[in-house]
Amino acid sequence: MKKYCLFLLMTFICGLTSAQAVLTASGNVRLNSSAGTRLVVQGGVSFTGTANFIDNGRVDLLTNPSGPASNWSDVTAAGAYDATSTGHVFFSATALQTITGPTRFYDLTMNGTTGVSLASDIEVRDNLFLNGGMFTTGANKVYVSNGAANAIQSTNSFASFINGRLERFTNVAGTDYLMPVGKVSGSRVYYAPVRFNKINANTTQYTAEYFRGLPFDHLNRLSPPINRISILEYWELTSNSPGGSVNDDAILSLSWRFTSAISANPADWNDLMIAHYRNNAGFRWEPEFNTLAANIISGTAAFGYVTSNVIVGSFTSMGDHRFTLSSRIPNNVLPLNKIDWQLTAANKTSVIVWDIENDTQVEQYILERSVNGLNFSAIGTIGSKRTNGSASYNFTDGNPNSGWNYYRIRIREANGNSTFTSIKKLQFANNAIVKLSPVPAINQLNIQLGEDPLPGSSLQIITADGKIMYQTNTVKRNMQLNVQSFVSGTYLLRYFNNGTVQTYKFVKLN
């Protein structure tokens, strides 16, 4: 005897079935949908017991406007979604959805804006369409078992990809198998795809995952030809073929993105290589590159690929599964250290502060300035603290030029190589110094600007602990401010003008 439990409000209109609550099937029940039918669910789907679902139509999981997220849950022992199904499941909610249970979908489409989180591995037996949102896998994976090169398709790769681990079945020689992987870290999104171009038609399953961070053992490299490897990112790439097998032999392509910090000069890209951490007379980073053959580079400084010009044949999980970008020259940025730096104006000076991770290999920091952004001169040098963890530094340029000032930091390493940060700029106008009187002020503060303010200028007066006491977007060259109600103490005046911020201190007395 079959037992069927369905707790929802259902209507049948021209083959369309809609559910506003949770669709729950439990016990020994078989659900069937035929081609041309559509099941729209806002409350989610739940399978328990020995429930079975043969889906040859279409299932849409939409946002639930009045309850929990529209999730997919299958906790049956054998998996409720029948292996003979040829239907299409769409995840199209605007809130995060979750898949629980090792479901073997047929066609699966991501249409949502937030994405789907996996609580277990899933398989897509035909086509995976990535049109919006991301699959966040955690410790799980998405497996696409269709060997066709176009089994994964995307209309918006930079916003819809596998945020975690992806596995693909491959068996076609001479075609690119795209692995649209990446990582979301805080508010930053890193789309970092990989491509495998198989040398033969032997069946292989490749797995790829992208990581944002310092590669393992990054200073242990074969030099030459590797001058440096990226310290910002790496990939873990494996196959199900044992070591020494030719089944997984492929030409490999790794992507770069703007945040990879490669050189903006295309002439430098020919010195980019794929670095592979492998056991060849001991583990170290070695190039997947034939120096006698032409390099294979495509794209722009914002996004592109570097492709091995030799066959890569080792993707085992025994240690030689790590890959990253590398360079033969020091000026192809790929910074040796991760540096975050800021530039601000204060009292007609330029203040430069920076934080850096692991500067044990850095000898000194050379601060450089330019009036045109092209020709730089040194204006100061600070020795490295040679800290294994995080280190902070600061420098003040007390005599910037009138007009635009361009700054960068040259990072000189102990081996004599140098790399550069990005370039930032500040503008200082002639006679732009703000004069305040009387000092100290008692009842009235007179503010005199050195020149007429530009449109969009503003003024703020704040306390020493950051509380805003006064602000205005109506700025004149000469202003009088009543400060009689201010308590005695030290205040800061901030003048925002043409993208710069100038800060001045004054004292108020009763």
Disulfide bonds with the S-S distance in Angstrom:
none
